[in-house]
Amino acid sequence: MNDKENLTKEEIIELIFDYFQRTMVHYAMWYEQVKEHQGDMKTLKIMEDAWQKSFSIQMRRLSKVLGFEMDGKFPKALTSLSREKLLELKQAVAVNWLANDGVWFQAVEFSENMFEAKESNDAAWGHFSPYEALRIKTLLGLGEHPGLEGLKKALYFRLYSDVNKQSIANETETSFDFYMNECRVQAARKRKGLEDYPCKSGGIIEYSTFAATIDSRIKTEVIACPPDKHPEEWYCGWRFYI
């Protein structure tokens, strides 16, 4: 890919997808920069405004170029799909998110080592988990202190809820237990005859920051998470309480 004026069709397509990637990375950099100066909650409000405007602009421009019809704010090709097909698409997007997480992990592991990959993974969850919680709070209109009921609802709107099987048990007025009954990552390792991935350090960051972002009063306690031993019925367990 040397001469921009004489690109092949394949090179143009490759460049188009590279433009998409640059757009996503630039968007993320904007978020991080504003958050550094304005804090989480104000940045979320600013980003919501930016996203709504950006989404509208992008859809209008792409629909003109590609010739697809819009149905309100969404492409008609999507709104005309059945509910079942849309649920299938939602799950596919969530699984692609997890695959993206995995390829980043392996890229760092193969370039450096397992320790560096795990350290980067844990740090990434420290940023992503509270961000995902803030997005869900906005989508569901949970308010500042939705309590344990709000957290229960939010846990089923995480990307992971479309990837793994999870459950809630031992509910009281002040606490409940959350279990990851089927984990796509751990199940894949099991099929290959590998030991569980030791995800406890990342899990503590992931679940504690998610819960505290949903409601700052909520505390998190690990029941068990690899490398801890666990029963066949679940891979990791967490207790949330006020």
ABEGO torsion letter per residue (X at the ends): XABAAABBAAAAAAAAAAAAAAAAAAAAAAAAAAAAAAEAAAAAAAAAAAAAAAAAAAAAAAAAAAGBBBBEABBAAAAABBAAAAAAAAAAAAAAAAAAAAAAAAAAAAABBAAAAAAAAAAAAAAAAAAAAAAAAAAAGAEABAEAAAAAAAAAABAAAAABBBBBBGBBAABBBBBBABBAAAAAAAAAGBBBBBAAAAAAAAAAAAAAAABAABBBBBABBOABBBBAABABBBBBBX
